[in-house]
Amino acid sequence: MALPFTAQALFFLFTVYILLRFFDASLRDAHFRCFARAHGCAEPRRERNSLPYGIDDIVRILRFKGDFLEDVFHERYRRYGSTHKQHGVIGEIIHTVEPRNLQAILSLKFMDFEVGKRRRRNLKDIVGYGIFTADGKDWERSRAALRPFFGKVKGVGLEALEVHVGNLLEVLGRTIGEEGWTGEVDLMELFSRLTMDSSTEFLFGESMGSQLAGLEAEFPADSKMTFPEAYATANAWVGFRFRLPEFAWPLTALPFTSRRRRLDEALRLEEFQSTEGHAANGGGSRDGKAQHAESEDEEDGKQQRFVLLDALVGEIHNPTVLRDELLQLFFASRDTTAYLLSWCFLLLSLHPCYFQRLRVSILSHFPRQSKQTSSTTITTAITPSSLKACKPLTYFINETLRLYPVTPYNGRRATRNTALPTGGGPAGDQPVAVKKGQIVAYCVYVMHRREDIWGADAAEFRPERWAGRAVGGRWEYLPFTGGPRVCLGQETALASAGYTIVRLLQEFEAITQPIGHTKNDVKKCLNVLLSPEGGVRVRLRKAAA
């Protein structure tokens, strides 16, 4: 029986479409092979899978409960080398931890790569579309709008931070009992509140006050911690999405839906509700208390407080774009600094002898002030330049970021046929061709622990390794990435972390071993960023007056 004319036409068109796609793919493959030969490229080692298209990898990721960085990423590089290829459902992925390759991806061949739609799709639910998810001209506009303001605030803002550090010290002080020891506290929770308060004040002009809210109750459902709780839940699911292949994104959609509603509710309830109105008014004033406080500061001759929202409304007139940019900056500034501080104090608690040595160095550079000392006097003594001059502190922060980079893995998608400088061939010293649309993934965590770069003790905590070792321009050390997309706020984050460490070690003279962690078994939580699993639960002893 003959098919109706319409069915025949549809079948014919479908067949032509398939043939055209096949012809186009064959032409692209032939062009890519010519490109690879012309550039002297060779294939890297290939990861072996027991099932087609890497299905066994997907199943393992979905069921995995252990240390993802060590047992999956690090093990993969141990087995297949510093540059290798993985065959998955969506195509071949190149994995690399070669500094020369990262220099090419992030700097020398910057225009050949983009962050890609996967990052945009995975992060849009939590931070919208902005500088961390944009590519091309959109990214250039975001960077151009934001960069001048980070140049202005570099080296300032520690006086505002002192207010929030003072609140942290007050929270800790209220738990002090016998012999000057605090009760058991989770420093990661406290640091998250600290950076929540400081970043919302810097970005929006008003602090959330989450630290002092914690003194009143255990954060009931209607407290100011509604937003952080919803944000943390959403953050965990975004991290899960990143670990899955691109095609498997729907697997996370249903569990995420209720959490997305919580996040939306929190965004409506908290400080973000005023962003669109503020932008629509052309930067009109924030109401009341914040504006009055700033005018009083000016009358008293103090430096007027810098608020990024006020500065950006003159540059970004679309309220949705403004909100997304601020959300992305909030995401980076709050979590990055909080987790860096958490790792710092986890390492100090695991190495009490080093805690004492570092404290002696800090007190020699920054003597402890009396209780009557004003915050202005304290921040005059502790500046970004004086923090950098305290070499033991700098070495300590560098070593913490080496062992536990807050952003431990990342990737880029090729925008054209291109090549990485090394990793191909039997010896791994030939260029590797990268096809347009192909993903190149890299793991800073693994690169920071390579014994051929850092020595046989690469996995050990040894801050002294940084003596005489430069940081800038070294592509084997990338805690804040590199090239044109290097983190705008890295100087601010380092100064804030250094300042907080100094103030806490001025006030506390000892720390207990952390609960749930040992030197040989540090538990990690990998979502979008890397944090200590279960927090940093310790006790601190107040220094004698």
Secondary structure, 3 states (H helix, E strand, C coil): CCCCHHHHHHHHHHHHHHHHHHHHHHHHHHHHHHHHHHCCCCCCEECCCCCHHHHHHHHHHHHCCCCHHHHHHHHHHHHHCCEEEEEECCEEEEEECCHHHHHHHHHHCHHHEECCHHHHHHHHHHHCCCCCCCCHHHHHHHHHHHHHHHHHHCCCCHHHHHHHHHHHHHHHHCCCCHHHECCCEEHHHHHHHHHHHHHHHHHHCCCCCHHHHHHHCCCCCCCCCHHHHHHHHHHHHHHHHHHCCHHHHHHHHHHHHHHHHHHHHHHHHCHHHHHHHHHHCCCCCCCHHHHHHHHHHHHCCCCCCCCHHHHHCCCCCCHHHHHHHHHHHHHHHHHHHHHHHHHHHHHHHHCHHHHHHHHHHHHHHCCCCCCCCCHHHHHHHCCHHHHHHCHHHHHHHHHHHHHCCCCCEEEEEECCCEEEEEEECCCCCEEEEECCCCEEEEEHHHHCCCHHHHCCCCCCCCHHHHCCCCCCCCCCCCCCCCHHHCCCCHHHHHHHHHHHHHHHHHHEEEECCCCCCECCECCEEECCCEEECCCCEECEEECCC
